[in-house]
Amino acid sequence: MRVGFYGGVEGVTGSCFLLEADNKKILIDCGLFQGLEEPKNYEPFPFNPREIDYVVLTHAHIDHCGRIPLLVREGFRGKIISTEATKRIALLMLLDAAKVMYENYKVQLRKLQRVGKVPNPPLYEEYDVLEAIELFRITLPYDKEFNITNNLKITLKDAGHILGSAFVEVEVYENKKIKRLIFSGDLGNKNKPIVRDPQRPSKADYVFVETTYGDRNHKSFEESKEELLDAINYAFKMGGNVIIPSYALERAQEVLFVLREFYEMGKLPKCKIFLDSPLAISLTNLFKSHPEFFDEETYRIFLERDPFKLPNLYYARDVEESKSINSITSGAIIIAGSGMLTGGRILYHLKYNLWRPECALVFVGYQPKGTLGRRIIEGESPVKILGEEIEVRAKVYTINGFSSHTDQNGLLEWLSYTQNPKKVFLIHGERENMTIFQQKLKECLGFDAYIPTYGELLEL
């Protein structure tokens, strides 16, 4: 039995792990690396896609599922295993990714043709996405064992990260012994709205755990909600707008959920709220078709009313609707993607609002190194947006309690239930975060942790 590390190592994106056991080859996730032009996205897979028997998808964030259509284009014809919600969300996410790739290609083609160059073509097209969705042939509820072979079985458990997210427990009967491996996927925060808290893992021999926030702890979600309210009150008192870069999946729905709470409690100032993302709008509607994944509070609200609806909420699906928002100079809360400011409609809203000291820019998601979001948080000014130099004068808020990733204490608690595994592999995090967490894990739990490198293949 061995595991290859082909993404989600030495960084927070591109999750992809190849498990070879009992003569089967199983990929745990197959995600895009951050940035459409990232060279790793265009490199050949370091394995033969035709030889992969199964892909187990932990959840539908694009850094976990975004290369599955490429895998299919390169010859994968096995079966994809996920929860039902992950399958449905993945369709929307991947179709959107294909569209964004094509639009980006057209823009780059116009620019590069002038200097006699040709951009990289899209990694895949909508046709490849539809081919890939046909291979989502096994949807599992949480806690139901699935036998891949007589000696190899998997179980999906609730990771509490986004709707339908799972961590994967693998049991392998080898040399007259059962070995259990756990792949965490992304683990969620406790006491967040919409999704349930992560389940406890089983006792394990080997654990592959994310470390996105392995170096720090979040403020509580209640404190984070108050920070958001402070940002709203600041901007409206000053006569400006609130700009919230947000991932279309989960984060946008959480922000709407909290704004509805503020409205119902009489705390939300008079304003207009814009969800400026066709993908986020579609996902919000999809959420309402899967209440079985909600936590108790959200499900109770769902039985009475729409948990994501406010009377002053406006959906902006088309480009003209999006453009019209920028004529509003005060009293608007604008939620748009991309969450890392790597593209999308949010850039236009920043162009019109970032230079205004009366506005608030609120980050509610992780900003990896090298992204525009991270540079703004670190104090860079001016920054280049859509070809223009823009001064950062808006008040910048970083609210990590909205994160759908657990923090250092949450990781330690979750790992404690695995009862001293032989080895813990630290994945899906920046190197310095992993190093800090590696030491903390040794100090607090006495666990032996290893930080793998890209392309490493280890016997277990």
Summary of the structure (lengths in Angstrom):
residues: 460
radius of gyration: 21.8
end to end distance: 5.7
largest distance: 70.2
contacts: 1628
relative contact order: 0.14
helix: 34%
strand: 22%
